[in-house]
Amino acid sequence: MHRPVARVAAGLGVNAGTLANWVKQDRIARGEAEGLSGDERAELARLRAENAELRMERDVLRRSVVLWVKEATR
């Protein structure tokens, strides 16, 4: 039996949008809908932070090499 989200939300005392988001995330978690699960979102955030750190380290190393070459060629 399917009931409108707004009616169920009102019965639970929660915002209809919040309940709709919970239902959507549950469907994703059960593989019934496309999207990222909570674990996948957490992993994506971790990988993005790691990627940003690696890019920063790469840029520092590039600048260090440029300075080293300038010093070596003086």
RANOR-V43484 format. One record per pair of residues at least 6 apart in sequence whose C-alpha atoms are under 7 Angstrom apart, sorted by the first residue. I is the first residue (numbers start at 1). GAP is how many residues later the second one is. Records with the same first field share a line. If there is no record, write none. Layout:
I = GAP + GAP
//
This chain:
5 = 11 + 14 + 15
6 = 10
9 = 6 + 7 + 10
25 = 12
27 = 6
28 = 6 + 7 + 8 + 9
29 = 8
//
